[in-house]
Amino acid sequence: MDTLHCDSVGALKAAIGRYGPSALYRGQVQHFPSADGFPSLSTSFQREGCIPDLMIRWMYYARRALDHLVKGWEAVGDLATDQAILQHYGWRSFFLDASGDPRVGSWFASHRFESTMVIDMVEDCFEDPVWLRTQNARFVPAGGTGNLYIISKKALRRRSIQAVHLSEIATREGVPRYVRQDAYMVGPLIQAGLSGDCVLCHITAPTDVFRELAKGLSTAWLFPEPSDDPVYRELLSMPWEKVRHVQDSGLEGFKRALELPEYSSHLRKHMPARSAMYRPFWTRDLPPPPGHQGRADEQIVQILCGSSLYHGYSKPQIRHPQIMKLLAACEEISIEYDGLVYYGMDCIYGKGVGVVKMGGDVFCVFEYGVEHPGLRIMDVKRFYGVHYRVAEGGIWERFAHEDDCNCGSEHIESFSLLGRVDQALKEGWINCVEPGLYVQKGVDPTSDKRATWGEPY
């Protein structure tokens, strides 16, 4: 690895030019050396650790964003492109981010990231006041010396390390920040950071020299607003969730379901109806809706679960012996998530997946959701599902039914969830806590007392 110091823009351009057009660039204000003298270029997971439940939720919404927004995208579970969303919008990944543009690397070598949690009082769409917590962020010009690392694509290939150019997940419209930044994902790096022999050169220079090379770039350009960046817009549309285990002294506080750095304010004094503010609740605890009779739930088994199980990824299983044991003693199973699932359907959010007997060996697998403008629950409704016949040997076989959902999807995510729940029941991650009620370990089975029906709006 070469080491160079440049005191002028001319010298910096000449140094960068030595390494040809196939290099990648990573800029940092601070330099962290490893014991062998090479730069310590570690991933955010290696530095900060993993929170599995939150990681899986981020991964779920990253895939949904790609499904909705990217040209020709098919959800094939590609780790680099999935984690590109995490890395570039504020969460952690097993990859290093780099750029194909030395100007972008120079900008990051000369600007320092800062963030602060801020609490604002706003009103929901019904003019009920709440506190909302956001992570306000900015990049400020740094002083002293910056660092630019030039990474060899050839050396990465030699070590079988990916360098995925994120232009391949360009959206149908708008310009995501990873496209503006000409971003690459380098990795995955699971056990250790990037090997030193992949770094061609470590260039140091005064930060004002790096800023001069990056002249014309800015936070607003590199991190475009949601009006220009559809991925950012999608992530900012997630529901708000009540901050739990905080003493209730009147006004309630909420945070984004996916907390991410925000480089300008996206709050309004009067928040729109599509900004759901979720008080944790289970549908079993809700009273009957206004004007409706209570239902007899004794034939429904309810399973309460969290993000790690509900949003997890798994291949569909063709047999569900634990599920079948429950269905032998009830008419329906309800698998409910401890949160709201964003679908991009205005005020309608997913809440769970159900399996109901249709007679004989036929079962319908469906989703159900809630209408939840602002703080209020307006309705719980079922969506059309798909149908399966359980054949000899307990094999679930999909077949066409006149009452199938006509959206064109096979709803594989819902069917895959059955397999994860079946495995969790078998291995004791989900346990029966009272007749007809099963709860995943670590999930709070109680509901917020303020979560109840709202008046029509």
For each residue, the residues with C-beta under 8 A, 3 or more apart:
1: 38 196 197 199 200 201 202
2: 200 201 202
3: 201 202 203 204
4: 15 201 202 203 204
5: 203 204 205
6: 11 12 15 203 204 205 209
7: 11 205 206 209
8: 11 12 209
9: 12 13 209 212 213
10: 13 14
11: 6 7 8 14 15
12: 6 8 9 15 16 106 203 205 209 210 213
13: 9 10 16 17 213
14: 10 11 17 18
15: 4 6 11 12 18 201 203
16: 12 13 19 23 25 102 148 150 203
17: 13 14
18: 14 15 201
19: 16 23 150 152 200 201
20: 23
21:
22: 152 153 154
23: 16 19 20 150 151 152 153 200
24: 98 99 100 150 151 152 153 163 184 186
25: 16 98 99 100 101 102 104 105 106 148 149 150 151
26: 41 96 97 98 99 105 108 148 149 151
27: 104 105 106 107 108 109 110 146 147 148 149 210
28: 31 108 109 146 147 149
29: 108 109 110 111 112 142 144 146 147 207
30: 147
31: 28 39 147 202 204
32: 39 40
33: 37 38 39 40
34: 37 38 39 40 193 196
35:
36: 196
37: 33 34 196
38: 1 33 34 195 196 197 199
39: 31 32 33 34 147 149 196 199 202
40: 32 33 34 193
41: 26 96 149 193 194 199
42: 46 47 189 192 193 194
43: 46 47 92 93 94 95 96 187 189 193
44: 47 48 87 91 92 93
45: 48 49 50 92 93 94
46: 42 43 189 192 193
47: 42 43 44
48: 44 45 92
49: 45
50: 45 55 92
51: 54 55
52: 55 56 308
53: 56 57 306 307 308
54: 51 57 58 91 307
55: 50 51 52 58 59 86 91 92
56: 52 53 59 60 307 308 311 312 313
57: 53 54 60 61 257 258 307 311
58: 54 55 61 62 85 86 91 258
59: 55 56 62 63 82 83 86 311 313
60: 56 57 63 64 307 311 313
61: 57 58 64 65 85 234 235 238 258 342
62: 58 59 65 66 82 83 84 85 86
63: 59 60 66 67 75 77 82 313
64: 60 61 67 68 234 342
65: 61 62 68 69 85 231 234 235
66: 62 63 69 70 73 75 81 82 85 169
67: 63 64 70 73 75
68: 64 65 234 344
69: 65 66 73 171 172 230 231 234
70: 66 67 73 169 170 171 172
71: 170 171 172
72:
73: 66 67 69 70 169
74:
75: 63 66 67
76:
77: 63 82 313
78: 81 82
79: 82 83 94 188
80: 83 84 95 162 164 185 187 188
81: 66 78 84 164 166 168 169 185
82: 59 62 63 66 77 78 79 85 86
83: 59 62 79 80 86 87 93 94 95 185 188
84: 62 80 81 87 88 93 95 164 166 169 178 183 185
85: 58 61 62 65 66 82 88 89 231 235
86: 55 58 59 62 82 83 89 90 91 92 93
87: 44 83 84 91 92 93 95 97 185
88: 84 85 97 176 177 178 181 183
89: 85 86 177 231 232 235 260
90: 86 135 259 260 261
91: 44 54 55 58 86 87 258 260
92: 43 44 45 48 50 55 86 87
93: 43 44 45 83 84 86 87 185 187
94: 43 45 79 83 187 188 189 190
95: 43 80 83 84 87 185 186 187 188 189
96: 26 41 43 185 186 187 189 193 194
97: 26 87 88 181 183 184 185 186
98: 24 25 26 105 151 163 183 184 186
99: 24 25 26 102 104 105 181 182 183 184
100: 24 25 165 182 184
101: 25 104 105 181 182
102: 16 25 99 105 106 148 213
103: 106 107 213 214 216 217
104: 25 27 99 101 107 108 181 182 214 217 222
105: 25 26 27 98 99 101 102 108 109 148 149
106: 12 25 27 102 103 109 110 146 148 210 211 213 214
107: 27 103 104 110 111 210 211 214 217 222
108: 26 27 28 29 104 105 111
109: 27 28 29 105 106 146 147 148 205 207 210
110: 27 29 106 107 141 142 146 207 208 210 211 214
111: 29 107 108 139 140 141 142 211 219
112: 29 139 140 141 142
113: 137 138 139
114: 137 138 139 140
115: 135 136 137 138 261
116: 135 136 137
117: 133 134 135 136
118: 133 134 135 136
119: 131 132 133 253
120: 131 132 134 267
121: 129 130 131 132 251
122: 129 130 132 267 268 269 270 271
123: 126 127 128 129 130 269 270 271
124: 127 128 130 271 275 277 373 374 375
125: 270 271 272 273 275 373 374 457
126: 123 373 374 375 376 454 457
127: 123 124 270
128: 123 124 374 375
129: 121 122 123 251
130: 121 122 123 124 251 252 253 254 277 375
131: 119 120 121 251 252 253 254
132: 119 120 121 122 240 253 254 255 267 271
133: 117 118 119 243 253 254 255 256 259
134: 117 118 120 255 256 259 262 265 266 267
135: 90 115 116 117 118 259 260 261 262
136: 115 116 117 118 261 262 265
137: 113 114 115 116 261 262 263
138: 113 114 115 219 263
139: 111 112 113 114 219
140: 111 112 114
141: 110 111 112 207 211
142: 29 110 111 112 146 207
143: 207
144: 29 206 207
145: 204 205 206 207
146: 27 28 29 106 109 110 142 204 205 206 207 210
147: 27 28 29 30 31 39 109 202 203 204
148: 16 25 26 27 102 105 106 109 202 203 204 205 210
149: 25 26 27 28 39 41 105 199 201 202 203
150: 16 19 23 24 25 199 200 201 202 203
151: 23 24 25 26 98 155 156 163 186 194 198 199 200
152: 19 22 23 24 155 156 198 199 200
153: 22 23 24 156 157 163
154: 22 157 158
155: 151 152 158 159 197 198 200
156: 151 152 153 159 161 162 163 186 198
157: 153 154 160 161 163
158: 154 155
159: 155 156 195 198
160: 157
161: 156 157 186 187 189 194 198
162: 80 156 185 186 187 188
163: 24 98 151 153 156 157 184 185 186
164: 80 81 84 168 184 185
165: 100 168 183 184
166: 81 84 169 178 179 183 184 185
167: 170 179 182
168: 81 164 165
169: 66 70 73 81 84 166 176 178
170: 70 71 167 176 179
171: 69 70 71 174 175 176 230 231
172: 69 70 71 230
173: 230
174: 171 224 228 229 230
175: 171 179 180 224 228 229
176: 88 169 170 171 179 180 224 229 230 231 232
177: 88 89 180 181 183 222 223 224 229 231 232
178: 84 88 166 169 181 183
179: 166 167 170 175 176 182 183
180: 175 176 177 221 222 223 224
181: 88 97 99 101 104 177 178 222
182: 99 100 101 104 167 179
183: 84 88 97 98 99 165 166 177 178 179
184: 24 97 98 99 100 163 164 165 166
185: 80 81 83 84 87 93 95 96 97 162 163 164 166
186: 24 95 96 97 98 151 156 161 162 163 189 194
187: 43 80 93 94 95 96 161 162
188: 79 80 83 94 95 162
189: 42 43 46 94 95 96 161 186 192 193 194
190: 94
191:
192: 42 46 189 195
193: 34 40 41 42 43 46 96 189
194: 41 42 96 151 161 186 189 198 199
195: 38 159 192 198
196: 1 34 36 37 38 39 199
197: 1 38 155
198: 151 152 155 156 159 161 194 195
199: 1 38 39 41 149 150 151 152 194 196 202
200: 1 2 19 23 150 151 152 155
201: 1 2 3 4 15 18 19 149 150
202: 1 2 3 4 31 39 147 148 149 150 199
203: 3 4 5 6 12 15 16 147 148 149 150
204: 3 4 5 6 31 145 146 147 148
205: 5 6 7 12 109 145 146 148 209 210
206: 7 144 145 146 209 210
207: 29 109 110 141 142 143 144 145 146 210 211
208: 110 211 212
209: 6 7 8 9 12 205 206 212 213
210: 12 27 106 107 109 110 146 148 205 206 207 213 214
211: 106 107 110 111 141 207 208 214 215
212: 9 208 209 215
213: 9 12 13 102 103 106 209 210
214: 103 104 106 107 110 210 211 217
215: 211 212
216: 103 221
217: 103 104 107 214 221 222
218: 221 222
219: 111 138 139 222 223 263
220: 223 224 225 263
221: 180 216 217 218 224
222: 104 107 177 180 181 217 218 219
223: 177 180 219 220 229 263
224: 174 175 176 177 180 220 221 227 228 229 232
225: 220 228 229 232 264
226: 229 230 232 233 236 266
227: 224 233
228: 174 175 224 225
229: 174 175 176 177 223 224 225 226 232 233
230: 69 171 172 173 174 176 226 233 234
231: 65 69 85 89 171 176 177 234 235
232: 89 176 177 224 225 226 229 235 236
233: 226 227 229 230 236 237
234: 61 64 65 68 69 230 231 237 344
235: 61 65 85 89 231 232 238 258 260
236: 226 232 233 256 260 262 266
237: 233 234 274 342 344
238: 61 235 256 257 258 342
239: 257 275 276 277 278 339 340 342 349 372
240: 132 254 255 256 257 275 276 277 278
241: 254 255 256 257 278 280 339
242: 252 253 254 277 278 279 280 448
243: 133 246 252 253 254 255
244: 280 444
245:
246: 243 253
247:
248: 252
249:
250:
251: 121 129 130 131
252: 130 131 242 243 248 277 279 450
253: 119 130 131 132 133 242 243 246
254: 130 131 132 133 240 241 242 243 277 278
255: 132 133 134 240 241 243 259
256: 133 134 236 238 240 241 259 260
257: 57 238 239 240 241 278 339 340 342
258: 57 58 61 91 235 238
259: 90 133 134 135 255 256
260: 89 90 91 135 235 236 256
261: 90 115 135 136 137
262: 134 135 136 137 236 265 266
263: 137 138 219 220 223
264: 225
265: 134 136 262
266: 134 226 236 262
267: 120 122 132 134 271
268: 122 271 272
269: 122 123
270: 122 123 125 127
271: 122 123 124 125 132 267 268 275 277 374
272: 125 268 275
273: 125 346 347 373 374 457
274: 237 346 347 373
275: 124 125 239 240 271 272 374
276: 239 240 340 347 349 372 373 374
277: 124 130 239 240 242 252 254 271 374 375
278: 239 240 241 242 254 257 281 339 340 372
279: 242 252 375 448 450 451
280: 241 242 244 338 339 444 447 448 451
281: 278 285 286 377 447 448 451
282: 285 286 302 304 336 445 447
283: 286 334 336 351 352 370 380
284: 297 302 336 437
285: 281 282 446 447 451
286: 281 282 283 289 377 380 447 451 452 453
287: 294 452 453
288: 292 293 294 295
289: 286 292 379 380 453
290: 453
291:
292: 288 289
293: 288
294: 287 288
295: 288
296: 299
297: 284 300 302 436
298: 436
299: 296 330 331 332
300: 297 330 331 332 333 334 436
301: 326 329 330 332 333 334 436 437 438
302: 282 284 297 333 334 336 436 437 438
303: 333 334 335 336 421 430 438 439 440
304: 282 336 338 437 438 439 440 443 445
305: 309 310 335 336 337 338 421 424 430 439 440 443
306: 53 309 310 337 338 440 442 443
307: 53 54 56 57 60 310 311 337 338 339
308: 52 53 56 311 312
309: 305 306 312 417 420 421 424 429 430 440
310: 305 306 307 335 337 338 341 417
311: 56 57 59 60 307 308
312: 56 308 309 420
313: 56 59 60 63 77 416
314: 317 416 419 420
315: 416 419
316: 412 415 416 419
317: 314 320 416 418 419 422 423
318: 395 396
319: 393 394 395 396
320: 317 323 324 394 396 418 419 422
321: 324 325 394 422 426
322: 325 326 421 422 425 426
323: 320 326 327 333 355 418 421 422 425
324: 320 321 327 328 390 394
325: 321 322 328 329
326: 301 322 323 329 330 333 425
327: 323 324 330 333 355 357 363
328: 324 325
329: 301 325 326
330: 299 300 301 326 327 333 436
331: 299 300 356 357
332: 299 300 301 354 355 356 357
333: 300 301 302 303 323 326 327 330 354 355 356
334: 283 300 301 302 303 352 353 354 368
335: 303 305 310 352 353 354 355 417 418 421
336: 282 283 284 302 303 304 305 351 352
337: 305 306 307 310 340 341 350 351 352
338: 280 304 305 306 307 310 443 444
339: 239 241 257 278 280 307
340: 239 257 276 278 337 349 350 351 370 372
341: 310 337 349 350 351 369
342: 61 64 237 238 239 257 349 350
343: 348 349 350 369
344: 68 234 237
345: 348 349
346: 273 274
347: 273 274 276 371 372 373 378
348: 343 345 369 370 371 372 381
349: 239 276 340 341 342 343 345 369 370 372
350: 337 340 341 342 343 367 368 369
351: 283 336 337 340 341 368 369 370 380
352: 283 334 335 336 337 367 368
353: 334 335 365 366 367 368 414 417 418
354: 332 333 334 335 365 366 367 368 382 385
355: 323 327 332 333 335 363 364 365 366 418
356: 331 332 333 363 364 366
357: 327 331 332 362 363
358: 362 363 364 387
359: 362
360:
361: 389 390 391
362: 357 358 359 387 388 389 401
363: 327 355 356 357 358 387 388 389 390 396
364: 355 356 358 385 386 387 388 401 403
365: 353 354 355 385 386 387 388 411 414 415 418
366: 353 354 355 356 382 383 384 385 386 405 414
367: 350 352 353 354 382 383 385 411 414
368: 334 350 351 352 353 354 380 381 382 383
369: 341 343 348 349 350 351 380 381 383
370: 283 340 348 349 351 377 378 379 380 381
371: 347 348 377 378 379 380 381
372: 239 276 278 340 347 348 349 376 377 378
373: 124 125 126 273 274 276 347 376 378 454 457
374: 124 125 126 128 271 273 275 276 277 454
375: 124 126 128 130 277 279 454
376: 126 372 373 453 454 455 457
377: 281 286 370 371 372 380 451 452 453 454
378: 347 370 371 372 373 453 454 456 457
379: 289 370 371
380: 283 286 289 351 368 369 370 371 377
381: 348 368 369 370 371
382: 354 366 367 368 385
383: 366 367 368 369 405
384: 366 403 404 405 406 407
385: 354 364 365 366 367 382 404 405 411 414
386: 364 365 366 398 401 404 405 410 411 414 415
387: 358 362 363 364 365 398 399 400 401 403 404
388: 362 363 364 365 396 397 398 399 415
389: 361 362 363 396 397 399
390: 324 361 363 394 395 396 397
391: 361 394 395 396 397
392: 395
393: 319
394: 319 320 321 324 390 391
395: 318 319 390 391 392
396: 318 319 320 363 388 389 390 391 415
397: 388 389 390 391
398: 386 387 388 410
399: 387 388 389
400: 387 404
401: 362 364 386 387 404
402:
403: 364 384 387
404: 384 385 386 387 400 401
405: 366 383 384 385 386 409 411
406: 384
407: 384
408:
409: 405 412
410: 386 398 415
411: 365 367 385 386 405 414 415
412: 316 409 415 416
413: 416 417
414: 353 365 366 367 385 386 411 417 418
415: 316 365 386 388 396 410 411 412 418 419
416: 313 314 315 316 317 412 413 419 420
417: 309 310 335 353 413 414 420 421
418: 317 320 323 335 353 355 365 414 415 421 422
419: 314 315 316 317 320 415 416 422 423
420: 309 312 314 416 417 423 424
421: 303 305 309 322 323 335 417 418 424 425 430
422: 317 320 321 322 323 418 419 425 426
423: 317 419 420 426 427
424: 305 309 420 421 427 428 429 430 440
425: 322 323 326 421 422 428 429 430 438
426: 321 322 422 423
427: 423 424
428: 424 425 431
429: 309 424 425 440 441
430: 303 305 309 421 424 425 438 439 440 441
431: 428 438 439 441
432: 435 437 438
433: 437 438 439 445
434: 437
435: 432
436: 297 298 300 301 302 330
437: 284 301 302 304 432 433 434 445
438: 301 302 303 304 425 430 431 432 433
439: 303 304 305 430 431 433 443 445
440: 303 304 305 306 309 424 429 430 443
441: 429 430 431
442: 306
443: 304 305 306 338 439 440
444: 244 280 338
445: 282 304 433 437 439
446: 285
447: 280 281 282 285 286 451
448: 242 279 280 281 451
449:
450: 252 279
451: 279 280 281 285 286 377 447 448
452: 286 287 377
453: 286 287 289 290 376 377 378
454: 126 373 374 375 376 377 378 457
455: 376
456: 378
457: 125 126 273 373 376 378 454
